Amino acid sequence: MTEVLTFQERKRHYLESVKESHNSPEKNWWQYPGPSFYSTDEYANQFPEPIDISETMILKPQKQQLLIGISVVIVSAVLLFIIGEQHFGFGQLVLLAVILLIVLPFLLDNRPKMMISRDGIWLHKEKLLLWKDLVATYIKETNGEKPAYSFIAHYYNEGDDEFKKAEMELSDLASPAVLASAIERFRESGNQHQTIVIDKTKPL
């Protein structure tokens, strides 16, 4: 007979498996120590940052002006060569297509990648993760010549009735300290807001 676990038991087992995976002796290809994981609460306490929670925090990638300029110069040089030589070969076609259709759209992409509010966390290519569904949030530090940081959210998907994981590289979106502090401040504000709403439904 299969044992039926309660939601809280399933949640506890999931969090235990997450912590166990964090303690694995994984190493990268260059034999640096494996990645380190810090809860956003722990990280925010260690590196507190002042956060304005009066408005939704919107995180977008910074435009890489230097690479955009280099791409424009290359396109201009290719076009000048084509005009001067009056020859348009397959190589030039491929180069222009790659720069115009792949490189420049990527560099010019300024769409929000993450938004944090009193309702929860919205991640690019993910739905809005409500605070009530988030079971754990972490900052992942990957060791190397220069540390790289990622944000990890573990959450409950009610539609699929299972716990899931979403991960996003921070790169130039925000420093891990700012992100961790923002998450904890908005989480606290969101939980307080939910409590007030629930209390208002109670009869006087």
C-alpha positions in Angstrom: 0.0 0.0 0.0 1.4 3.4 -1.1 1.8 5.9 1.7 0.0 9.1 1.1 2.0 12.1 2.3 0.6 15.4 3.4 1.6 18.5 1.5 3.8 19.6 4.4 5.6 16.2 4.4 6.1 16.4 0.7 7.5 20.0 1.1 9.8 18.8 3.9 11.1 15.9 1.8 11.7 18.2 -1.2 13.6 20.8 0.9 15.7 18.0 2.4 16.6 16.8 -1.1 17.5 20.3 -2.2 19.9 20.8 0.8 21.4 17.4 0.1 22.1 18.3 -3.5 23.8 21.5 -2.2 26.2 19.4 -0.1 27.4 17.2 -3.1 31.1 17.3 -3.7 30.6 18.5 -7.3 33.6 20.2 -9.1 33.8 22.0 -12.4 36.1 21.2 -15.3 38.9 23.4 -13.9 38.8 21.7 -10.5 37.6 24.7 -8.7 35.5 23.9 -5.6 31.9 23.2 -6.4 29.2 26.0 -6.3 28.1 27.5 -3.0 24.5 28.0 -2.1 23.1 30.7 0.2 19.5 31.3 1.1 18.5 34.8 0.2 17.6 35.4 3.8 21.1 34.4 4.9 22.7 36.5 2.1 20.6 39.6 2.8 21.6 39.4 6.5 25.2 39.1 5.6 25.2 41.8 2.9 22.3 44.1 3.7 21.3 46.7 1.0 18.7 49.5 1.2 15.8 48.6 -0.9 12.8 50.8 -2.0 9.7 48.6 -2.1 7.2 51.3 -2.9 7.4 50.2 -6.6 8.0 46.9 -8.4 11.7 46.2 -8.9 12.3 45.6 -12.6 15.6 44.0 -13.6 16.8 44.4 -17.2 20.1 43.5 -18.9 22.4 46.5 -19.5 23.0 47.4 -23.1 26.5 46.4 -24.1 27.4 49.6 -26.0 30.9 48.5 -26.9 29.7 45.2 -28.6 26.9 47.1 -30.3 29.4 49.6 -31.7 31.7 46.8 -32.9 28.8 45.0 -34.6 27.8 48.2 -36.4 31.3 48.8 -37.5 31.6 45.2 -38.9 28.3 45.6 -40.8 29.4 48.9 -42.2 32.7 47.5 -43.3 31.1 44.5 -45.0 28.6 46.8 -46.8 31.4 49.1 -48.0 33.4 46.1 -49.2 30.3 44.9 -51.2 29.7 48.3 -52.7 33.4 48.8 -53.6 34.0 45.3 -55.0 30.5 45.0 -56.4 30.6 41.4 -55.2 28.2 39.8 -52.8 29.4 36.3 -51.8 28.0 33.6 -49.6 30.5 34.4 -46.8 29.3 38.0 -46.6 25.7 36.9 -46.6 26.3 34.6 -43.7 28.2 37.2 -41.7 25.5 39.9 -42.2 22.7 37.4 -41.4 24.4 36.3 -38.1 25.1 39.9 -37.0 21.7 41.4 -38.0 19.5 38.5 -37.1 21.2 37.0 -34.1 23.9 39.2 -32.5 22.3 42.7 -32.7 18.8 41.5 -31.5 20.5 39.8 -28.5 22.6 42.9 -27.7 19.6 45.2 -28.1 17.2 43.0 -26.0 16.2 45.2 -23.1 13.1 43.3 -22.0 12.7 42.7 -18.3 14.2 39.4 -17.1 13.0 39.5 -13.5 10.4 41.6 -11.6 9.9 41.5 -7.8 6.8 42.9 -6.1 4.5 42.3 -3.2 2.8 39.6 -5.2 5.9 37.5 -5.9 8.7 37.1 -8.4 8.2 37.1 -12.1 11.0 35.4 -14.1 11.5 35.5 -17.9 10.0 32.4 -19.5 8.3 31.6 -16.2 4.9 32.5 -14.8 4.6 34.8 -11.7 5.8 32.8 -8.7 3.6 33.9 -5.8 5.2 34.2 -2.4 2.8 31.6 -1.0 4.1 29.1 -3.6 7.8 29.8 -3.1 9.3 27.3 -0.8 13.0 28.4 -1.0 15.1 31.0 -2.7 18.9 30.8 -3.1 21.9 32.7 -4.4 24.2 30.3 -6.2 27.9 31.3 -6.4 29.9 29.4 -9.0 33.6 29.5 -8.2 36.2 30.3 -10.8 38.7 32.9 -11.8 35.8 35.3 -11.4 32.8 34.2 -9.3 29.5 33.9 -11.2 26.1 34.3 -9.5 22.7 32.8 -10.3 19.3 33.0 -8.6 17.4 29.8 -7.8 13.7 29.6 -6.9 12.1 26.4 -5.6 8.4 26.6 -5.8 5.2 24.6 -5.8 3.2 24.4 -9.1 -0.4 23.9 -8.1 -1.5 22.9 -11.6 1.0 20.1 -11.9 0.9 19.4 -8.1 4.7 19.2 -7.8 7.7 21.2 -6.7 9.8 22.7 -9.3 13.0 24.7 -9.7 13.8 27.8 -11.8 17.3 29.2 -12.2 18.5 32.4 -13.8 22.0 33.8 -14.2 22.4 37.2 -12.7 25.3 38.4 -14.9 24.6 42.2 -15.1 21.0 42.1 -13.9 21.8 42.9 -10.3 24.4 42.2 -7.6 23.5 39.1 -5.5 23.4 41.4 -2.4 20.8 43.7 -3.9 18.7 40.9 -5.2 18.7 39.0 -1.9 17.8 42.1 0.0 15.0 43.0 -2.4 13.5 39.5 -2.3 13.4 39.4 1.5 12.0 43.0 1.8 9.3 42.3 -0.8 8.6 38.9 0.7 8.0 40.4 4.1 5.8 43.2 2.6 3.8 40.6 0.6 3.3 38.4 3.5 2.1 41.3 5.7 -0.3 42.4 2.9 -1.7 38.9 2.6 -2.3 38.8 6.4 -4.1 42.1 6.3 -6.4 40.9 3.5 -7.1 37.7 5.4 -7.9 39.6 8.6 -10.3 41.9 6.7 -12.4 38.9 5.7 -13.0 38.0 9.4 -16.3 39.1 10.9 -16.0 41.9 13.4 
